[in-house]
Amino acid sequence: MWSWKLVGALALLWTIGIGNAVALEFTADQVTKINGRTQKANIYYRDNMWRIEHHTMGPVNVSIVRKDKQVVWLLLSRMKHFKTVPYKAEQDLKVTEHLEGEVSREEIGTETREGHPTTLYEVTVKEGERTEVYYQWLATDIHFPMKLAKKDGSWIVEYQHVKFRPLIDYLFQLPLNFEPLEEFDHQPAAAEPNHQPM
């Protein structure tokens, strides 16, 4: 009898452990508007790491954020180089039901976005000494924020074509044939322009 209780308890603990271990993994199209400028990207997300494939023209066309390693790799694909920069907390994607530092939440209404029923909330967040107010459109069927906007409209992020699925590891790893760009930051002193008076 005792052994069956032990087995039952262990099975319950194992089930709870599995439930907590399930990572949030998804792909989506991301549309960000900052002060009227729109940027589009493809997102590949797995809890403490994510890949952003930028649609905008520029040298960096992929960013890989590795929160677990506290670094961000900026890939310059045309040059086959990468730049390593430190991870910062403000780079986190706000893709959970509750926002970091949330102090209050008020339901405003409902709306359908991308075929998902959503509840619109006004959410107040404490960010250090500052208080920010956001509107959040939370999909009730998939428990995912389809859209988040600062109340003043200066910053809006929207997710489209959200698909929950396992992602392959290589999406979050450096390509093997890429060289670190840091080597070009350490040119010999002789290469520096001479600013001494003639």
C-alpha positions in Angstrom: 0.0 0.0 0.0 2.8 2.4 1.0 4.7 1.7 -2.2 1.6 2.6 -4.4 1.2 5.9 -2.5 4.9 6.6 -3.1 4.6 5.7 -6.8 1.5 7.9 -7.1 3.3 10.9 -5.4 6.3 10.5 -7.6 4.2 10.3 -10.8 2.4 13.5 -9.7 5.6 15.3 -9.1 7.0 14.1 -12.4 3.8 15.3 -14.2 4.1 18.8 -12.5 7.8 19.0 -13.5 7.0 18.2 -17.1 4.3 20.8 -17.1 6.6 23.5 -15.9 9.4 22.4 -18.2 7.4 23.0 -21.4 9.0 26.0 -23.1 7.1 28.7 -25.0 8.1 28.0 -28.6 6.6 29.8 -31.6 7.1 31.6 -34.9 5.4 34.8 -35.9 5.6 37.9 -38.0 6.3 41.0 -35.9 5.3 44.5 -36.9 6.7 47.3 -34.7 5.8 50.9 -34.9 8.1 53.4 -33.0 7.3 57.1 -33.3 5.5 56.5 -36.6 8.2 54.3 -38.2 7.2 50.7 -39.1 9.6 47.8 -38.9 8.8 44.2 -39.9 10.5 41.0 -38.8 10.1 37.2 -38.5 10.4 35.9 -34.9 11.6 32.5 -33.8 11.1 32.3 -30.0 12.1 29.8 -27.4 11.8 31.1 -23.8 15.3 32.4 -23.0 16.5 32.7 -26.7 15.0 34.2 -29.8 15.9 35.0 -33.4 14.8 38.1 -35.2 15.1 38.2 -39.0 14.8 41.8 -40.0 13.1 43.0 -43.2 14.6 46.5 -43.1 17.6 47.3 -45.2 20.9 47.5 -43.3 24.0 45.6 -42.5 22.5 43.5 -39.7 19.8 41.2 -41.1 19.5 38.7 -38.2 19.8 39.2 -34.4 20.1 36.2 -32.1 19.3 37.0 -28.5 20.7 34.5 -26.0 19.4 35.5 -22.6 20.9 32.3 -21.2 24.4 33.4 -22.3 23.7 37.2 -21.7 24.7 38.0 -25.2 23.2 39.2 -28.5 24.8 38.1 -31.8 24.2 40.5 -34.7 24.7 38.7 -38.0 26.0 40.5 -41.1 25.1 37.8 -43.6 26.5 39.4 -46.7 29.9 39.8 -45.1 29.7 36.5 -43.1 30.6 38.2 -39.9 28.9 38.7 -36.6 29.2 41.2 -33.8 28.7 40.2 -30.1 27.0 42.8 -27.8 25.8 42.4 -24.2 22.2 41.4 -23.6 20.0 44.0 -21.9 16.7 43.4 -20.2 14.9 46.0 -22.3 15.5 43.7 -25.3 13.0 41.1 -23.9 10.0 40.4 -26.1 6.8 41.0 -24.2 5.1 37.8 -25.2 3.8 36.5 -21.8 0.2 37.1 -20.5 1.5 39.3 -17.7 4.0 42.1 -18.2 7.2 42.5 -16.1 6.5 44.9 -13.2 2.8 44.9 -13.8 0.9 46.6 -10.9 -2.7 46.8 -12.3 -4.8 45.4 -15.1 -8.3 46.6 -16.2 -10.4 44.9 -18.8 -11.7 47.3 -21.5 -13.4 45.2 -24.1 -13.1 42.3 -26.6 -12.0 42.1 -30.2 -11.0 39.5 -32.8 -7.4 39.7 -34.1 -6.0 37.3 -36.7 -9.0 35.0 -36.1 -8.3 34.9 -32.4 -10.8 36.2 -29.8 -8.9 38.7 -27.7 -9.6 40.7 -24.5 -8.3 44.2 -24.5 -6.7 45.3 -21.2 -5.2 48.6 -19.9 -2.1 47.5 -18.0 0.0 49.7 -15.7 3.6 48.7 -15.3 6.3 50.0 -12.9 9.6 50.3 -14.8 12.2 51.4 -12.2 11.1 54.9 -11.1 8.8 55.3 -14.1 5.2 54.1 -14.6 4.1 53.1 -18.1 0.6 52.3 -19.2 0.0 49.8 -22.1 -3.0 48.5 -24.0 -2.7 44.7 -24.4 -4.8 42.5 -26.8 -4.6 39.1 -25.2 -5.8 36.1 -27.2 -8.0 34.0 -24.9 -7.7 30.8 -26.9 -3.9 30.7 -27.1 -3.1 32.9 -24.1 -0.8 35.1 -26.2 -0.6 39.0 -26.5 -1.4 39.6 -30.2 -0.8 43.3 -29.8 0.8 45.6 -27.2 0.9 49.4 -27.4 2.0 52.2 -25.1 -1.1 54.3 -24.2 0.5 57.4 -25.8 0.9 55.5 -29.1 4.7 56.0 -29.4 5.4 52.3 -29.4 3.2 49.4 -30.8 4.1 45.8 -31.5 1.8 43.4 -33.2 2.2 39.7 -33.9 0.6 38.0 -37.0 0.6 34.3 -38.1 1.5 33.1 -34.7 2.3 29.3 -34.8 3.2 27.3 -31.7 5.7 24.6 -32.6 9.1 23.1 -31.6 12.0 24.9 -33.1 15.4 23.5 -34.2 18.4 24.5 -32.2 20.5 25.8 -35.1 18.1 28.9 -35.3 19.7 30.1 -32.1 23.3 29.3 -32.8 26.0 31.1 -34.7 26.6 29.9 -38.3 29.8 27.9 -38.4 31.4 29.9 -41.3 30.8 33.4 -39.7 33.9 35.3 -38.3 33.7 37.7 -35.4 33.7 41.4 -36.4 35.6 42.3 -33.2 38.9 41.6 -35.0 38.3 44.7 -37.1 37.8 46.8 -33.9 41.4 46.2 -32.9 43.4 47.6 -35.7 47.1 48.4 -35.1 47.9 51.9 -33.8 49.8 52.6 -37.0 46.5 52.4 -38.9 45.1 55.2 -36.8 45.1 58.7 -38.4 48.0 60.9 -37.1 46.5 63.9 -35.3 49.7 65.4 -34.0 50.7 68.8 -35.2 53.2 69.0 -38.2 
